[in-house]
Amino acid sequence: MIEVIPARQATDALLQNIERVIVGKRRVVQLLLVALLSEGHVLIEDVPGTGKTTLARALARSISGVFRRIQFTPDLLPSDVTGIYIYNQRTQDFEFRPGPILANIVLADEINRATPRTQSSLLEAMEEHQVTVEGHTFATPRPFLVLATQNPIELEGTFPLPEAQLDRFMLRISLGYPSEEEEEQILLSHGEGTSVDDLEAVVTADVILAARDQVAAIHVAPDIRHYVTRIVRATRDHPAVELGASPRGSLNLYRGAQALALIEGREFVTPDDVKRLALPALSHRLILAADARLRARETGDVIAEIVRSLPVPVEDI
């Protein structure tokens, strides 16, 4: 039997702290914590002004982590992301100046505005948690989370993320506009002067790393594991899909369901955990067939259709 209570207390503290500045987005914040506990990364697709930067800064301050923001532009170079060696005239030697990717929480803002070469500079860090510069390898700090944003509306002057890059993101989420009541609450909190800078750390990095170790111990019944496999394999056989989810998608859905169970204080994964994560974990990994795109179908619609069509595992009584 594992101890899920300390992890639940830590994630509850993170949720409450972040919600001081992010109003009405608990499910989104929970998904962010799922990625954090699963050593994954998150792609946020949303219009400007919905709180993407605030969300990233609030998480970094809540775990006492180092936060760096990279504003992606067409003239951004890979060395601007990973770091560079600079000659020090005093020591007469080259010194490494680390790039912003070597932080705990990295906000890659408008990632699709950078060239593919610069986008690819993130691949090693996201997959292997290290960067290589001039033949020298530097490990990223732990915990390490990349939050990349892109505007789904404005496409002029952008470079769409290649499939290899998209597949590195564990989840794709969207904050969306707040409701009328939530927007009034945002105005009220702004009037009271509450800001990200007022947040204090509520958990340490060591607590996050300990919670990560507990995620792997969350029990997944064989029927649930088979349910995950069937959902992912169904994306490859669906007539509206040209390219289905990869095995990395299966692993991310499986591990994310374990993390969600831990966040909710359970020692086991339920079918609802899998169903809830299917859309954010798989939708960005699909390529629709040409006729499906012509009919304006969305990958999210396909995922929802697959989840509805598959039988849900039921525990024998």
N, C-alpha and C positions, 0 to 999 in steps of 0.2 A: 504493500500500500504506500503510495507516494503522498507527500504533504503538498496539497494544492492550496491550502489556506494562505500561507505566506505569499505565494504568487498572486492569489486573488486579491489580497490586501494591497499588494504593490500595484497591480493593474487598476484597481479601483481608485487608488490615490492618484495615479496618472490621469485617469479619465476625469476625475473631479477637478484636478488642477488645470488640465487643458480646456475643460468646459467653462472655465472662468473667462476665457477670451474667445472660444469657439462655441457659439450658441446653437443648440438644436441639432447637432451632428454626431450624436453618440455612436450610431452604427458605423459611421465613417471613421471615427476615432478608434473604435474597436478594431476595424480592419487594419488601420495603421499599426496598432499594437500587435495584431496577428503577424504582420510582416516583420516587426521588430523582434518578436520572440522566435520567429522562424528563420532569421538571418536572410530575409528576402528584401526586395526593393519594390517601390511603388511608383506607378505612372498615374499622374492626376491629369485627366482631360477635363478642362473646364474653362469657362469664359473668364476674363480678367475681373478682379475685384471680389471674388467669392471666398477669399481667406486662405489661399494655398500657402503663401509665405508665412502668414501668421500661424498656421497649423504646424509648419515645419519648425519655426522658432520656438513655439510653445512646447513641442516635444523635446527639443534640445535643452531648453532651460529646465524642464521638469526632471530630466535625468542627469543634470549637471554635466552635459556633454558639450563638446565643441561644435558650433554651428558655422557652416560656410555656405555662402550663396554664390553660384556661378551663373552669370547672365550670358546665356548662349547667343552669339551673334555670328554672322557669316565670316567675320575676320578673326574669330577666336581660334587659337592654335592649340594642338594637343599639349604642348608644354605649358600653356596657360592653365591647364587642368591638372596635369600630373606633377609639375614642378620642373626645375631646371638647375643645372650646375652653373655657378657664377664664379669667376676668378676673383679671389681676394688678394689685392695687392699687398696688404700688410703681411699676410701669412705666406704669400706667393704659392697658393694652392687653390684648387677648385673646391667650392663648398656647395652642398646641395641646398637649394631653397625649395622646401616642399610646396606643392600646389594645393589648392583648396579641396581636392578630392581626399586628402589625408585628414579627415575630420570625422566626428561621430555621426553627425546628421548633415548631409550634403543636399542642398536644394539646387537641382539643375534646371534653372528657369528657362522656359521656352526652348527646350532641348532640340526641337525640330528646326530651329533657325540656324544651327551650326552645320557645317559641311559634314558629309559622312566620315571623313578622316578624323575630325575632332570628336564626333559622336563615338567612333570606335575606340577612342582613348579611354572610355569608361568601361569597356568590356572586361578587361583584365581585373580591374578593381571590383566590379560587381560580381564576377564569377569566382575569382580566386582570392579576393580580399587582399590584393597587393598591386603595386605599380612597379614597372621596370623602367628606369631612366638611365641611359648610357651604360647599360649592362649591369646596373646595380638594382636590387630589388628592395622595396620598402613596403612593409606590412601596413595595412590600414588599421586604425585604432579599433578597439572593440568596446561597445557594440558599434556596428557600422550600418548605416541605412542611407540609400540614395532615394530622394524624392524628386522625380522628374516631372515637369509640367509641360503641357502643350495646349494651345488654343485650338479647339476643333473647328472653329468657324473661319478664322483668318488663315488662309493657305498661301497667300502671295508671298514669295521670297522665303519659302520654307523647304526643307529637305525631309521628306517622310522617313520615319525610322524604318530601317530594314528589318526583316523578320528575325534575323539573329539577335538584333538589339531588343526587339519587343519581347522575345522569348526569355530574356534575362530578367524581366520584371515579373515578380511573383503575382502582383495584383494590379489591376487597372481600376481606378475608382473615380468618382465625380462627387464634388460637394453639392453642387446645385444651388439654386437660389433659396434663401430662407422663406419660411411662411410669413404671413403678415405679423403674427404674434412674435415670431422669432426676430423679425427685423426691428420691431419696436423694442425688444429686449436688447438688441445690439445698440440701438440709439441710446437706451437708458444706461447701459454699461459704459458706453463712450462718454456720456455726460458725467458719469461718476469718476471718470479718469482711469478706469481699469485698462491696463495694456499688458502686452507680453513682457515688457521690462519689469513689471511688478511681480511676475511669477518667480517662485523660488523652487529649487530642486526638492522633490519629494521622495525620490529613490536614487540610489547610487548605481553606477554602471555594474558593480559587482552583483547587485540584486537582479538586474536584468539578465546577466550572464548565468546566474544560478537558475532563474526561471526558464531560460533556454534549455538548460540541461534537463529540466523536468518535462519539457514538451515531448521529448522522445519516449518518455515513460508512460504517456497517456495511452490507455488501452484502446485498440481498434479491433473490433470483432471481425472474423473472417468475412461475414456477410457485408459489413460496411466496406471493407477493403475491396471486395468484389464489386460493390456498388460504385465506388470511385472508378474502378477500371472500366466498368460498362459505360459510364457517362463519357469518359474520355474516348474510348474506342468508338462510341456512337458518333462522335464528331467527325471521325475519319470516314464513316460509312454514309453519312447524311447526304442526300442528293443535292442539297443546296450548297455544299461545302466542297471547295477544290482542294484545300489543305487543312487537315484537322490538327488537333492539339498534339503536341510532342510528349514523349515520356517525361520531360521536365515538367510539363503541365500536370501530369499525374502525381508526380512527387510533390509539387507545390500545393495541389489540392489536398493531398493526404496530410502533409505536414501542417498546412494551414488549419485543417479541421481539428488536429490535435491541439494547436495553439488556441483556437477559439474555445475548445472545451476547457482548457486550463484557465483561460480568462474568466469563464463563467463558473469556475469552481467545481468542475466535474473531473472525474478520473477516467472517463470514457467518452468516446465520440458517438454522437447520434446521427441518424440520417439527416436531421435538420441542419446540423453543422455543415455537412457536405452540400446540401441544397443551397444553403445561404452563400457558400463560397464559390459555387460553380460558376456564376456569372463573372465576378471580379477576377477569378483565377484562370478562366479559360477564354473569355470572349476576345481578348486581344491576340490570341494565338491562332485564330481561324482566318482563312482566306476564302471568301465566298466565291462560288462559281459565277461566271459572267452573266448568265440569265437571272440568277438571284440578285445580283447587283442592279441589273436593269429593272427589276421589279421593286427596287428600293428596300430590299430586305436587310436587316441588321444582324450582326453576329449574336447580339444579345437575344434576339427573337429565336434564333436557332437553338441556343443553349436552353432557353426556357421551354421550348418545344420538346427537347430531348429529356429534360428533367421531368416534365409532365408525363411523358410516354413510358418511362421506365418504372417498373414496380419498385416500391420502397421496401427495404428489408424490414421484417417484423419479427420481434423476439418471440420465440416459442414460449408458450405458457405451460 
